[in-house]
Amino acid sequence: GTRLVAAAVAAAAAHGYRRMIVRTEVTNDRARHLYERSGFTMERMLVEYVADTAVDVCELEKPLP
């Protein structure tokens, strides 16, 4: 997971993006911790609808070089 996130961040930076935003379910502690270890910080919590079902998600952001 760590290498995949690093590759995605590097690709986004190489294409000129200034920040990267990821979302994961609030209850997915493993994913959230992976993103936080990779330099993402929690920005907000929100509700998304998947197949008409409300899902609590957290949005994390990382500035890119």
Protein Blocks (a to p, Z undefined) as FASTA:
>chain_A
ZZmmmmmmmmmmmnopabdcddddfklmmlmmmmmmnopacfbdcdddeehiacdddddd
dddZZ
